[in-house]
Amino acid sequence: MTTTLLPVVLWTQKGCGPCVTAPAALKRHGIPHVTIDVKHADSARIANWRKQGLSTPIVEASGRSYSGMDMDALASLAVDYA
């Protein structure tokens, strides 16, 4: 059985330094992604992020989400997408 993974969703915002470097890091690891500005997120998603203590950039993949430039998490995603 072949599993097709959806692209990673990267939520960013203007003025966020890590938000500028995150897409490059995903590309470097060969991880397909879509970048979306957080101003387009619905209120329920924003409330969930706040409850989890997340801040931009927020990476959503395979039902998981985390914030910041977590290189270990990126490396684990790279294994998933290899």
C-alpha positions, 0 to 999 in steps of 0.5 A: 500500500502506498501512502501519499503525504499531503504537503506540509502547511507552514503558517507565517506572518510578516515581521517574523524572522524564523518565518523567512527561514522556515520555507528555505529549511523545508525546501532544503530537506525536500519537504513539499509545503504550502505557506499561508499567512496566519491572517487567513486562519480561522478563529478556531484554529487560532484559539487552538494554537494559543491553547497549545502555546504556539507562535509563528512559524507554525508547521502542520503535518500529519496531524501534528503541529509545532512552532518555531524552527525545531530542526529535530522535528524538521528532520523527522518530517524529512524522513516521512517525505523521503 
